[in-house]
């Protein structure tokens, strides 16, 4: 059970399900929405697939030159 003041600061209503994740810094309690935002932000950025395609194209071009 979390104290009311912590729930209020975190925007966590009574009965809200929390997800526990283990991080290098310890445990984190997140709502589903908070977890979705966290995952999306970690996945944002350069596309690994696009980078791989670019590398393959460059290699193919170099072989054909």
C-alpha positions in Angstrom: 0.0 0.0 0.0 1.3 3.4 -0.9 0.7 6.4 1.3 -1.9 8.9 0.0 0.5 11.8 -0.4 2.7 9.6 -2.7 -0.3 8.5 -4.7 -1.4 12.1 -5.1 2.0 13.3 -6.3 2.2 10.4 -8.7 -1.3 10.9 -10.0 -2.2 7.4 -8.9 -5.8 6.8 -7.9 -7.0 4.3 -5.4 -7.2 0.9 -6.9 -4.8 1.7 -9.8 -2.8 -1.3 -10.8 0.9 -0.8 -10.6 3.7 -2.7 -12.5 7.0 -3.4 -10.7 10.1 -3.3 -12.9 13.6 -3.9 -11.8 16.2 -1.4 -13.0 19.9 -1.1 -12.4 19.0 1.6 -9.8 16.4 -0.5 -8.0 12.7 -1.2 -8.3 10.2 1.1 -10.0 6.4 1.2 -9.7 4.7 2.4 -12.8 1.1 2.6 -14.0 0.4 1.0 -17.4 0.4 4.4 -19.0 3.7 5.4 -17.5 5.2 2.1 -18.6 3.9 2.6 -22.2 5.5 6.1 -22.3 8.7 4.7 -20.9 8.9 1.9 -23.5 8.0 4.3 -26.3 10.7 6.8 -25.3 13.3 4.0 -25.1 12.4 2.7 -28.5 12.4 6.2 -30.1 15.4 7.3 -32.1 17.2 6.0 -35.1 15.7 3.0 -36.8 18.0 0.0 -36.6 16.4 -1.5 -39.6 16.9 1.6 -41.7 20.5 1.7 -40.6 21.0 -1.9 -41.6 19.4 -1.3 -45.0 21.7 1.7 -45.6 24.7 -0.4 -44.7 23.7 -3.2 -47.0 23.0 -0.7 -49.9 26.4 0.9 -49.4 28.1 -2.5 -49.4 26.3 -3.6 -52.5 27.2 -0.4 -54.2 30.9 -0.8 -53.2 30.9 -4.4 -54.6 29.5 -3.2 -57.9 32.0 -0.3 -58.3 
